[in-house]
């Protein structure tokens, strides 16, 4: 059965319009029954790859409707420019360097990943009576003690590696020291076969099933899509839908994003049918910026891929310029989070953990640092960002944003191309596109922020 191609937006737009006026003053009374929580997590989605973030060639009606009915962020950051560590930050509320996942988890079906003693959001909300499901890309380790069931998820379906063929569900990228290809599709720890079924549709199917089966109890639903991560596979109907785009690479990206949009357009109506939209908190986030990797092209040209767009920002996945880490982000909770709101304050993926945990009545772990902040006041009451500074590290790249200033050390534009200088200082308020290096004019700020990066490295155990 084909996944529903368009969401009836009237349902959740109507709910948002009716509830917003009473939201701020009375949200605690309205939320006496703590919300269900849904996290849609896109993969390699560029800032300029969806309509509500300015993409004029991409048609994303379901994501755009979610933004219209909820709140959209303009300064939301992933905690890493690659897949695994960004997911680790989401699940733990901690800088990924603390979690054992400072870089992408390698291929294989026995790879170490998220440390067994980390407390995931699924484990944390379990103490509040929540039932948790994970459907899609895991990429937090394939060793038994790193898999979703071992990390607190009650119901899970998907693949463990960084990517698979969308139809055969086989991991096939050669990596030295690992046996490839291998089949990688699992349900609750048991290998399953869905040959010929499009992965994005399978994820939507399983997430919708989870909603139906758990409508009568509080749940946490984590939906980490693999879309639009390579390989650039999408059913013919999606390529036909975007045939107005002349550039074949951009057209491939658009087809993948259309499939992602339709998947959300299948899950949202299920929440509506079950009468759950009014009591569900929903996040839509991307793990990192668009990929420029040649492997997107599925040919031997070795050219860089330019299908994904991060405009107006500089850089791609793999690098610590804004294009690699500043992401689309939407939050929706009708009657509590105002509809149509745009937030220009700084937020980060690691903030989801403490924000959700507080809203469901839980307490933060006291035996470890939680680096994320509760951003509910920022979302619901237009408070200022709780972040004075945020740090990033990948390989020998380092970055810090402190107020409007950003210092970048040993930066890259993607996995391969280095920045023009090993030390770069930008004022992001005046220059969000990172076009003007100001280190010569502000050497005092450079030295101050270098010291802050060094202190952060020591704190989180990052290798220099």
N, C-alpha and C positions, 0 to 999 in steps of 0.2 A: 504494500500500500504506500502510495507516494505521500511524503510529508506535506502537510498543509503549506501552501505557498504564500499566503498572505494572512496576517493577523487582523481580526476585527478590532480596530483600535478604539471603537466607541466605548467598550466596556471599561477599560482602565483609565481612559481619558475622563470619562464621566465621574468615576470614583474620585479622581484627583481633584476635579473642579468642585465637587460637593464638600470635600473634607478640608480643603486648605485653610479656610477662614478660621476654623477653630483649632488649627494645628498647634500653634506655638504655645499658647497659654495652657491648653489642656492636654498636651500630648501624653503626660504620664497616666492620666485617667483613661484616655483612649487606649493606651497600650498596657492596661492592667493585665490582659492576656498577652504575654510576650510574643513577639512576632516570629513567624517562620522566617528563615533566612535563605536566600538564593544568591549564589555568586556565579555569574556568567563570566568566563575568563577566555578571552580571545588569544590567538597565538600569532605573533609577528604582524599585528595590525598597526598600520601607520596612523598618525594623528589626522591625516588628510584622506583617510580611506572610507569615511562614512559621511553621509549627507549633513548631519547636524554639526559636524566639525569642518564644514566648508567644501567637501568634495562635490563638485558640480557634475561630475561624470558618473559617480557611484549612486545607485538607488538603494537606499536602506530604510524602507518605510517603517519596519518594526522597531529597529533601534532608534530611529528618529522619534517615533511615537513614545518610546520609553523616556527619552530625553524631554519631550514636550510635557509629559505627565509627571516628570520628576525634576531632578537637579543635575546640571552638567558642570563639570570642573574644567577650568582652562589651565591650571597649574598642578596637575596630578602627575606624580612620578612613580615609575616602577623602581624597585630597589636594586635592579640589575639590568643590564642591556641584553641579557640572554635568558633562556627559558627556565632552567632548573632553579637558580638562585632567586629569581623573581617569585616563583611558586613557593619556595621555602619561606620567604618573607611573608607572603600572604598567609600561609598556614600556621606560622608560629608567632607573628608579630615582632620578629627579631631580625636584625641585620643578618643576611644569609651567611656571612663569615662566621657567625657563632654556631651555626647549625650543622656544619659538615658539608654544606652545599654552597661553597663559594664560587663554583663554576659549574658548567653543565656536567651532569652525571654521565659517565661513559656508557656505551652500548653493552649489551649482554644481558643474560637472564640471571646473573648473580652479582650485580653491581651494588656496591655500598652507596648509600645516599643519605637521606635524612637520618640523623642519629636516633637510635631507638629511644633514648631518654628525652627527646624533644617532646613538648606538649603541643599537639596540633589543636586547631580550632575545633575539629571534630571531637577530640578527647575532652577539651575544656567544656563544650556545651553539653556533653553527655551527663555531666554532673547536675545540669539544670533540667534534665528529663528529655533532652532532644535525641532524635533518631537521625543519623547522618548518612547521606548518600554521595558517592563520587562517580561521575560518569564522563569518561573521556581520557585525555592524556594525563598520565601521572608524572613521569620524569623526575621522581624523587628517590630513585633506587629500585632495583628489582630483586635484591636479596630479600629473603622472607621477612626479616625484621624491619625492612624499609617499606614494604608494600602497603597499600591502603588499609587492608584489614588490620594490620599490625599498628597502624597509626590512627586508629579510632573510628574508621568508617564501617558502618554496619552493612551497607549494601553498595557494591561497586561493580563497574563494568567499564572496560576500555583497555588501553595498552600502556605498557610500562616504560617504553623507550621514548626517545625524543620525537620520533615520527614513524609512520608506517605508510605503505601503499594504501590508498583510501578504499580499495576494493578487495585486495587479497589480505590486507592487514599483516603484511610481512615487512619487517625491518630489513633493509637491503643495502644501506650505505656501508661501504667497506671501511672498517677501522682496524688498524694494526693491533693484533693481539686478541681479537674477538671473533668468534665464529658467526659469520653472517652468510647468507640471510637466515632469518628465523621467523617463525610465525609468532605473533604477539597480540593476542586478544584473550581477555580473561574475564570471567564472572565470579566474583567472590573467591578468587584464588584458584579457580579451576579453568583450564584452557577450554575455549569454546570456538566454534567455527561459524562464520557468517559470510562465506565466500560470495563475492559479487555484490554485497550490500555496501552502499556508500557510507563511510564512517560518520560523517556529519549527521546524516539521517538517523543512524543507529544511536548516536548520542542523544539526539532529540527524542527518539522513541523511548529510550530507557529513562531519561529524566521525566518525561511525561507519565510513564508508568509509575515511577516513584511517587509523584505527586498524587496520583489516584489512590495508590495503596496506603498512603500515609496521611490522608486528608484529615483524619480524626486525632492526630497527635502532633505536637510541635516537631518540626524537622529542620535540618540544615542540609541544603542541597547545593553541592559544589559541582559546577558544570565546566570543566576545563576543555574547551574545544581545541582541536588541532588546526582549525581553520583561521587564517589563510596560510599557514605554514606549508612549505613544500612537502611532498611533490604537488604540483599544481594540477590536481585532479578535481574535476567537477562534471556532473552530468551535462549532456549536450544542451538540455533546456536552459541551463544557466549561461552557457556561452552564447546561445541564441538571444537570450534576454539582454545581453550587453554588447550586441554586435554594432551598436552605434559608436563604440570606441575603436578608433583606427589602430592605435598602437597595440600590437599583439601581447606584449608583456602586461600593459595596463589592463587589457581585456581579460587576461588570465586572472589577474588579481581581483578584478571586478566580479568575475564569475564565482570565485571562491568566497568573496565577501557576500555575494547574493545568497549563496548556500548558507552561510552563517546567519544572515538576517532571517531567512526562512525558518531555520531551526529555532531561533528565538520566537519567531512567529507561530511556532507549533507549541512551545512550552507555555507561553503567556496565556493563550486561551484555555489551556488545561487548568491553570491556576484559577482563571475566571469561572470556568464550568464548575469547579469544586468549591466555589465561594470563598476563595482564599486570598484574593488580591488585597482586600482591605487590611489584612493582618499579615502581610508578607513584606519584608525588607529585601530589596533587590539591588545588587551591585552589578554593573557591567564595566569590565576593566580589560585592558590588554597587558600581556606579560612584558613586552618590550616593543621597540620600534620595528619598522619594516626591514626585511632582509634584503641585502644587495648581493647575496651569495650566488655564484654562477650555477650552483646545483638546482636553483629554482627553474632553470631553463630546460632541464631534461635533455640537453644536447651536449656536444663536445666543443662548443664555441669558447668556453672559458670567459665569456663576457660577463660583466656585472649585470645583475638584474635590477631594473628600475621600475618594476610594476607597482610596488608599494610607495606611498608618498607620506612624508612627514612635514610637508610645508605648513607653516613658514619656517620650520626649524632645520638645523644643519645636522647631518649625520644619519646613521642607520644602526640597526641591530649590531651588537658587538663593540660599539664605541660609546663613550660617555659624553659626547655632545648631546644637545637637547633632543635631536631626532631619535636617538637610541633609547632615551629614558623618559621623555615626557609623553604621556599617553592619554588617549580618550578615557574618560571615566564618567559614569552616570550612576546616580543613586535614586531609588524610587521607594516611597512608602506613603501611600495616599492618606491624607488627613494628618500626617505628621511632618513629612518633608515637603516643603512648598513646591508646587508645580511650576514649570517654566523658569525656574531659578538658574542663574549662572553664577558660579562661585569662582572668584579670581584668587582666592587664598591657596596656599601650598598644602597639598595633602600627599600621602604616599600609600603604596599598597600595604605596607606593614601596619598601617593604621586600622585596617579592617578588623584585625584580631581583637584589640582592646575595645574598639567601638561596639562590635557585635556582642562581645562577652558582657559588657556592662548592660547593654539593652536587654539581654536575655536573663539578667539577674545573677550572673556569675561574678567571680572574683579573679583578678589577675594572679598568676603564680607568684609566690613570694620568694622562691628559691633561685631565681634567675632574672637577669635584666630583660624587660620588655621594652623594646625601642620604639614601637609604634605608640601613637597618642590617640586618645578618645576625641574623635572629630565630630561627634554628634552636635555639640553646640555650634560648630562651624556650619554644619549642614542645615540645621533646623532653626537657628537663631542668628545666623550671619555673624557669628563671632569670628575673631581673628584666628589665623592658624596657630596651633600650639607649637609649631616647629620654629625654633630659632636657627637650626642648622640641620642639614641632612647630608650624609656621606655616601659615596659609592666607591667600590673597588672591583676591578676585574683584571687578573694578571698583574702587570705593574702599572696599570692605569689607576689614577685616583682623582676624585672630584669631591668638592664640598660646595653646597649652596648655603650661604649665610645671609639672610635678608635678601637684598637684590643682587648680592655679589656671588659669583661662581668662579672658583679656582679649579683649573683642570691641569693635572700633571701627567705627562707621558700619554696624552690623549690619542685616541684613534677615531677616525670617521666611521669605520666598520671593523671587521675582523683583521683586515690587512693594511689599509691605508692609514698612515700616521697623520696626526694633525701637523699644521705648519710649524709648530714650535712646541717644545716639551713643557713649557710653562705658559699658560694662557689665563688671563683674568678678564671676565666679562661682567658688565652690569646688565642683568637680564630684564630689568624694568625698562631701560632705554633701548636695549639691543637684544631682544629675545632670539634673533637669528644668529647670534654669536659672530658678528661680522667685524667687530672692533676690539682688538686686544688692548687692554688698559694697564698692563703691568708696569710700563715705564712711568706712567703718571701716578701710580698708586703702589709703590714698592712696599710701603708699610702694611697695606692690606694683604699683599702677597705673603709677606713674612708671617703675619698673624695667622692667616689661613693655613699656611704650611704647618705651623705648630699645632693647629687644631686637627689637621689630618694625621699628624704623627701621634697625637694623643688618642685619636680614634683607632688607629691601627693597633696600638698597644692594648686598648680596651677590648676590642673584638677579636684579637688574635690573628689579624690579617698579616700575611707574609709581605715583607717589604720587597 
